[in-house]
Amino acid sequence: MMYRIRLYAVSFALLTLCSIAVSIAGATPAEEALAKINRLPLGERQATLVKEAKTEKSVVWYAPMNREDLRQFTTAFEAEYPFLKVEILTGGPQSLLNRILTEHRAARYNYDILNIRSSALYTLKKANAIGRHDSPYRRGLRAGFYDKDGYFNGI
């Protein structure tokens, strides 16, 4: 169980840092900013992600999991990255989907990381409510844990 928690925490860390890096884009579209960061050599990429994450101070995670399980993951993450506080919003898959679609229509995004069922991700993709999240770490995932277009990354 501890291995699984550690693996999930590391995966969450990578997704979080990549998502935070997207926010550094300013006027540049998020996908272009992430592509630029992904072209950096691995060590420089990680240093850039960490540097930019330090300016964020917190990360918001929408997840349909119970708080105790989430707390185990976030404790491991915050130990690795003490400069980032993880704020969690839990809810059922449908309530989270509705919240994200509402935020999208209002052009006001309150989350950094999303953990939701793949069926909801297809709905969000169709509504253009999510962007691509390509990362060099996607290549390490087994087939079926990501989509070919770069929108979904399973962990």
Steps between C-alpha positions, in 0.01 A plus 500: 500500500782744583659436160171583333462819704856604417448422130177698496661789687787514252258486206292772662815706549594477136151591384483787749832650404414473131162661558652782700754554226218562258393799709833676433398550141353848541365591157634177349246221467546236768574217260778700334655582838496135601649396165782751552572362847485142373772577243748579778750237608351293785702661782437853375133418447461382858688805636273732298188325622611519863605865468165600355307282746661692787325816379160331515499413873204262466335258263129411488408137436143398406461132581212256554687308771457489874698759693707250699641338186564842350673616816746209479593602146523869573710440813757316287485774234537786751797322660670494159392856408453690831458832318163386356187453706243263349139614530248226435144526377319169510170405352328237296600463137183668373522796738865556406414477131222756542729731699773487237257564214354794692848641562580454131188688389592781740867492383600468865712195576553428867683168476848394397467123509199291412442137584176377347359207304601465138138531385491848657829588334350432159216739586750765611711451188195535274406823681859631460510532878840331534826534317765258394743387765792350317796406714809292443374275780198396292728273302549289813129425538355175375268503201148584610619741771517796263334616181678555170403869488674594826198591712480212747769352721403216727684423818 
